[in-house]
Amino acid sequence: MEWKRYLEKNSLKLILVGVLAAMVGMAVAGGGIAYADKASFCSSCHSMKYVATTWQASNHRQFTCGDCHLPQENIVEKMMVKNQTGIHDTYHEFLRDYPDTIRVSGKGRAIVERNCLRCHAYTVQTTFMSTGGQSCTKCHRGMIHGHIVVKEGVPVE
């Protein structure tokens, strides 16, 4: 049988198979993205267990790690940052050379600041913070994760 005739005869079946495969692929990718945003995923690393514990005790425990630590403006930027930070964190987790005190990077701090303002815009608009250039985390640094010093994933007393 010739390919041309086969494609003409079975084109609808091939299109349906392609659409089904795309739907399954999107569902798997979407589920993976949603799972990777959860605290259970983030805290699966030894170095993040204590950070997750302090978050669990905070008044922001209803939010995922990604709600605060990843850009929310568009999915492309969110996924790029998630991949960059995931590779960075996995590298240091694998080598077990994470610092005693886990600190957010300058880029990460800017993302957190934007997300603070995204959620708290109404509250901030009536304060000196509304003029811009201020830092939420300067005053509220220990609000979510406490003031933590961690050695190999365990808090240091």
C-alpha positions as CSV (number, residue, x, y, z in Angstrom):
1,M,0.0,0.0,0.0
2,E,1.3,3.4,-0.8
3,W,1.9,6.0,1.9
4,K,-0.2,8.6,0.2
5,R,-3.2,6.3,0.1
6,Y,-2.6,5.1,3.7
7,L,-2.5,8.7,5.0
8,E,-5.6,9.7,3.0
9,K,-7.5,6.7,4.4
10,N,-6.2,7.1,8.0
11,S,-5.6,10.8,8.4
12,L,-8.5,11.3,10.9
13,K,-7.2,8.5,13.1
14,L,-3.6,10.0,13.0
15,I,-4.9,13.4,13.8
16,L,-6.9,12.0,16.8
17,V,-3.9,10.1,18.0
18,G,-1.8,13.2,17.8
19,V,-4.4,15.3,19.7
20,L,-4.7,12.6,22.4
21,A,-0.9,12.4,22.7
22,A,-0.7,16.2,23.1
23,M,-3.4,16.2,25.7
24,V,-1.7,13.5,27.7
25,G,1.6,15.3,27.4
26,M,0.1,18.6,28.6
27,A,-1.6,16.9,31.6
28,V,1.6,15.2,32.7
29,A,3.6,18.5,32.3
30,G,0.9,20.4,34.2
31,G,0.8,17.9,37.0
32,G,4.6,17.9,37.2
33,I,4.7,21.7,37.4
34,A,2.0,21.7,40.1
35,Y,3.8,19.1,42.1
36,A,7.1,20.9,41.9
37,D,5.5,24.0,43.3
38,K,4.5,22.3,46.5
39,A,6.3,22.4,49.8
40,S,6.4,18.6,49.9
41,F,8.6,18.6,46.8
42,C,10.8,21.6,47.9
43,S,11.3,20.1,51.4
44,S,12.3,16.7,50.1
45,C,15.9,18.0,50.0
46,H,17.8,17.6,53.3
47,S,18.9,21.2,53.3
48,M,15.3,22.5,53.1
49,K,13.6,20.5,55.8
50,Y,14.1,23.1,58.5
51,V,13.1,25.9,56.2
52,A,9.9,24.0,55.4
53,T,9.3,23.5,59.1
54,T,9.5,27.2,59.9
55,W,7.3,28.0,56.9
56,Q,4.7,25.4,58.2
57,A,4.6,27.4,61.5
58,S,4.1,30.7,59.8
59,N,0.9,32.6,58.9
60,H,1.8,32.1,55.2
61,R,1.6,28.3,55.3
62,Q,-1.4,28.3,52.9
63,F,0.9,29.4,50.0
64,T,3.3,27.2,48.1
65,C,7.0,27.8,47.9
66,G,6.5,28.8,44.3
67,D,3.9,31.4,45.2
68,C,6.6,33.5,47.0
69,H,9.9,32.4,45.4
70,L,9.0,32.2,41.7
71,P,7.9,34.9,39.3
72,Q,4.1,35.0,38.8
73,E,3.9,37.3,35.8
74,N,4.1,34.6,33.1
75,I,4.6,30.9,32.9
76,V,7.7,31.1,30.7
77,E,9.7,33.2,33.2
78,K,8.4,31.1,36.1
79,M,9.6,27.9,34.5
80,M,13.0,29.4,33.6
81,V,13.6,30.6,37.1
82,K,12.3,27.2,38.5
83,N,14.8,25.4,36.3
84,Q,17.7,27.6,37.2
85,T,17.1,27.5,40.9
86,G,16.3,23.8,40.8
87,I,19.6,23.0,39.0
88,H,21.5,25.2,41.5
89,D,19.9,23.7,44.5
90,T,20.3,20.1,43.3
91,Y,23.9,20.7,42.6
92,H,24.6,22.0,46.1
93,E,22.4,19.3,47.7
94,F,24.3,16.6,45.8
95,L,27.7,18.0,46.9
96,R,26.4,18.7,50.4
97,D,28.0,22.1,50.3
98,Y,25.0,24.3,51.1
99,P,25.8,27.2,53.4
100,D,25.2,27.1,57.2
101,T,22.6,29.9,56.7
102,I,20.4,29.6,53.7
103,R,20.0,33.0,52.1
104,V,17.9,34.1,49.2
105,S,20.0,35.6,46.3
106,G,19.6,39.2,45.1
107,K,17.5,38.0,42.1
108,G,15.4,35.8,44.4
109,R,14.9,38.7,46.8
110,A,13.6,40.8,44.0
111,I,11.1,38.1,43.1
112,V,10.0,37.7,46.7
113,E,9.6,41.5,47.0
114,R,7.4,41.6,43.8
115,N,5.3,38.7,45.2
116,C,4.9,40.4,48.6
117,L,3.6,43.6,46.8
118,R,1.4,41.5,44.5
119,C,-0.5,40.0,47.5
120,H,-0.2,43.0,49.9
121,A,-0.8,45.9,47.4
122,Y,-3.9,47.1,49.2
123,T,-2.1,47.2,52.6
124,V,1.0,48.8,51.2
125,Q,-0.7,51.6,49.3
126,T,-1.5,53.4,52.6
127,T,2.1,53.3,53.9
128,F,5.4,54.9,53.1
129,M,6.1,51.7,51.1
130,S,3.8,53.0,48.4
131,T,6.5,55.4,47.2
132,G,8.5,52.4,45.9
133,G,12.1,51.4,46.4
134,Q,11.4,50.0,49.8
135,S,12.1,46.5,51.0
136,C,9.5,44.2,52.5
137,T,12.1,41.7,53.6
138,K,14.2,44.3,55.4
139,C,11.7,44.5,58.2
140,H,9.8,41.2,57.8
141,R,12.8,39.0,57.0
142,G,12.2,36.4,59.8
143,M,8.4,36.4,59.4
144,I,8.1,33.3,57.3
145,H,11.2,31.3,57.9
146,G,12.4,32.7,61.2
147,H,16.0,33.6,61.7
148,I,17.5,30.3,60.9
149,V,21.0,29.0,61.0
150,V,21.3,25.5,59.6
151,K,24.2,23.1,59.4
152,E,23.7,20.2,57.0
153,G,19.9,20.7,57.1
154,V,19.7,20.8,60.9
155,P,19.1,23.9,63.0
156,V,22.1,25.1,65.0
157,E,21.4,26.1,68.6
